[in-house]
Structures are given as C-alpha cells and as structure tokens.
Amino acid sequence: MTEYTVEFVGTGETVQVEDTDTILSRCLDEGIAQEYSCRVGMCLACTAEIIEGEVTQPAARGLTEEEKENYALTCMARPQSDLKLDRGKYPPSIEDEVGVDASADGEVTADD
C-alpha cells in the first residue's frame, strides 16, 4: 500500500489517501465536506477536475474514457500519485446536459 496526498485547490484542505481507498471515503473519515450522492459512480455529484496527478477509477460509469483522464469521481477514484483536485468542476458534456455554462471569467452559472 502506498499513501498519497490529495489537495483540494482553493480550500486549503488535504487528506492522505492510500491507493486502496477511495478519495471520498477518506474525506468522510477525516470530516472533509465532499459532495456525494449515489456512491456508485453514476450521479456525478462528487466530480472533481484533476489539476495534477493520476487516479484509477475503472468503475466510474458516469464518465467517458476521455473524461476519466481529466475528471475524478471521488466515490470511485483511487490515487496513483499525489493529487490536486478542484471540486465541483464537471466535464463539458455534463455541464451542457444540466444547463450549466462556464462564463468567460471562469465562474459557473446556471441557465434560467
């Protein structure tokens, strides 16, 4: 077993996660408020953009293979290196589906 540091950008929060644990399970153990719902890789509530590092998440059925390179479902993702994640960031295909657009300044706004 190897332990990695997972840093959540913009929050100052970090958690140590073994490569056999999911990021979400360690967050919950440590009292870090990480959104989630289904815990089976489908609802995408726990999505985070991978800023740095690598994860394995073969059971993340809610993401395409291409999306899995840039986004982690923390309920399924296990670190393969130290990580920097940006929580609440969704792949463009998901943003389009739920009517959320990223504005020019990087802020996310919902369509009316």
N, C-alpha and C positions, 0 to 999 in steps of 0.2 A: 504494500500500500504506500502511496505517495500522497502527501498533503500539499495543497496549493492555496495561494492567497487569492481570494476573489474580492475585487474592489468595485464598489458601485460609484461611478463618477457623479460628481455634483452633490454627493451626500456625506462624504467622509466616512462611510460605513465600509468595513471589511469583515470578511469571515474566512476562516480556514476550512477547506473542504477536502476530504480525502477523495481520491479518484474512484472510489467505490460508492460514494454518497452523491445524491443529487444536490444541486445548489439550493433548491427550495427547502429540502429537509434540514439542511444546516442553518439556513436563515431562520426557520421556525424554531429550531433548537436554541439559537442564540438571541431570539427576541427581535430579529430584524424584520420590519414590516415589508414583506414581499407579497404583492398581489397574487392570488391564485383562485381557481375555482374547481375545475374537474380533476386535476392531478393525474390525468392520463394522456396528456399531450394533444388534446383536441380543441379546447376552448380558447387558447392563446392569451388568457388573462395574465399569465406570468412571463410574457415575452420580454426579452431584453436584447438590445443590439450589442453584438460583440465588437468592442472597440479594439481590444488586444487579446491575444491568446486563442486557445483552441479547446473545444469541448467534443465529447461524443454524445450523441443523442439519437440512436437508431430507432427508438420507439416514438419519436416526436412526429406523429402522423399529421399534425396540423400545418406543418411547413413542407414546402417543396425541397428537393435535394439542394437546389441552388440557394434557397433561403436559409437552409441549415448552416451554410458557410458564414453567414453574416448575422444570424439571429439565434438566440438560445431560448428554448422553453425551459425555464428553470426547474420545472417539475420533473423533467426528463434528463436534463443536461448534467453530465459529469465532467469535471475539469480534466484536461490533459496537459495543462500548463497553468501558470499564474494568469489571471484574467482581469480585464477591466470591462465592466458591463454598464450599459446605460438603460436603466429600467423604463418601461412604458413606451419603448420605441417598437413600432410594428413594421413589418415588410410592406412595401408599397401595394402589393396585391391585397393585403388585409385592410390597409387604410382606405383603398378605393371601395372595397366591399362594404365597409361600415359607414361610409360617408365622411371620413376624416381626411383633411388635406393639410399638408405642411405648408405654411406660409413662407414667403421669401426670407423672413428673418429667422426661420428655423422653428418657430412656435407652431404647435399643433392646434388647429381649430376645427370644430365640428361644423358640418354643413347644416344650414337651417332647413 
